[in-house]
Amino acid sequence: MQNRGDHLWIKQHLRIKRFLGTSENAVKTQIWIAVCVYLIVMIARKRLYLPASPQILLNIFEVNLFEKIAIDQLVTDALLNCDDYPVDNQLNLF
C-alpha cells in the first residue's frame, strides 16, 4: 500500500502532464519511465557538476533533444542565454 507522501513526491518532481493510456499497466509504465528520466537527469547533474535545478535541466533537454552537443556545453550555453537564471556575479541581498 502506498502512502500519501509517494503521491506528493510524484506530483512535485515528475513532469507527467497526462497519461496516454488508462489501464493500470499503462499508468504504472509511464510513472516508471518518468522516474527513470528524473534519475538520469539527477545523475548527469551530479557527475557533470551542472548548476541548474532538475526542472531547468529538463526544460533545456526537452528543447534541445536532438542537438549533437555535449551536455555540459548545452547547459552552459542555455544558462548564459537565459534571463531567468541568476548570474554568478550578481550581488545577493540575503
Disulfide bonds with the S-S distance in Angstrom:
none
